[in-house]
Amino acid sequence: MGMEARAFKLARQASSARSTRATAGTSTLDLALKILEFLAQSSHALPLGAIAAKFSASKPTVYRHLRSLLERGFVQQDPVSGRYEPGIKLVVIGEAARNRFNVVGAARDDLIAVRDATRQAVTVCALVQDEVVVLDLLQGRSVIEFGIRPGTRLDLRNSAHGKIWMAFGPPHLASMAERLPTPSGRPAGNLTAELSAIRSRGWATAPNQVVNGVNAMAAPIFDFANALVGSIAIVGATQFIPDEPSREQVDAILGASRRISQRLGWRKEK
């Protein structure tokens, strides 16, 4: 066999080996995901043998996948029966994804409307594992563009979105925020009184608290159970959104929060 022929054969063998490894890796991931989906769709916890039988796989192979999923919180095991069922992380991720798509989908038209009415950037946030996370952003009509992007985490105490979540969300959030520092040079103030005022008027601001020279005004988004599932805010320079927002800005953000909430099934309590 000539040198060129041998080189071609070696290259083909290497390519085949890489393909085999890739297929094996894909197959391994595929089985793990199938196991996770099977557990999520089951109405009760399952033993190792039943899971292995479902996929015609060996118990050691399925056990290795379950241990990995268990270590990462996607699966939990009953300490008495040894059976497996979905873990809390799967619930958290599922809830975060469901809320994300519900809120973002319901809010999209109003983000555009509020942006056009106020000319300011508009953001929508949700709570993910006790952190306020930006789900969507529309840049404003001004020359200023903000670096906040979907996935950005905002401070509970020092952001308009965070204050909304403390005022209308789970009670433990305010306790968490009490331990957070305030921006340098700004007095701590009375958090209880501030949250009471926010509940009374229905909106929150955070002038010069996230970034100097920037203010935001946020309002809550509720669902059919009157539970807080999101928050919407306008963001802009303090020259455009003053400490005391204009009547037009207040009407725009409260109107949007009300319409989005209604799309999610919320009805004002009598």
Stockholm file with secondary structure:
# STOCKHOLM 1.0

chainA/1-270         MGMEARAFKLARQASSARSTRATAGTSTLDLALKILEFLAQSSHALPLGAIAAKFSASKPTVYRHLRSLLERGFVQQDPVSGRYEPGIKLVVIGEAARNRFNVVGAARDDLIAVRDATRQAVTVCALVQDEVVVLDLLQGRSVIEFGIRPGTRLDLRNSAHGKIWMAFGPPHLASMAERLPTPSGRPAGNLTAELSAIRSRGWATAPNQVVNGVNAMAAPIFDFANALVGSIAIVGATQFIPDEPSREQVDAILGASRRISQRLGWRKEK
#=GR chainA/1-270 SS CCHHHHHHHHHHHHHHHHHHHHHHHHHHHHHHHHHHHHHHHCSSCBCHHHHHHHTTCCHHHHHHHHHHHHHTTSEEECTTTCCEEECHHHHHHHHHHHHHHHHHHHHHHHHHHHHHHHCSEEEEEEEETTEEEEEEEECCSSSCCCCCCTTCEECSSSSHHHHHHHHHSCTHHHHHHHTSCCCTTSCCCCHHHHHHHHHHHSCEECTTTSSTTEEEEEEEEECTTSCEEEEEEEEEETTTSCSSCCHHHHHHHHHHHHHHHHHTTCCCCC
#=GC SS_cons         CCHHHHHHHHHHHHHHHHHHHHHHHHHHHHHHHHHHHHHHHCSSCBCHHHHHHHTTCCHHHHHHHHHHHHHTTSEEECTTTCCEEECHHHHHHHHHHHHHHHHHHHHHHHHHHHHHHHCSEEEEEEEETTEEEEEEEECCSSSCCCCCCTTCEECSSSSHHHHHHHHHSCTHHHHHHHTSCCCTTSCCCCHHHHHHHHHHHSCEECTTTSSTTEEEEEEEEECTTSCEEEEEEEEEETTTSCSSCCHHHHHHHHHHHHHHHHHTTCCCCC
//
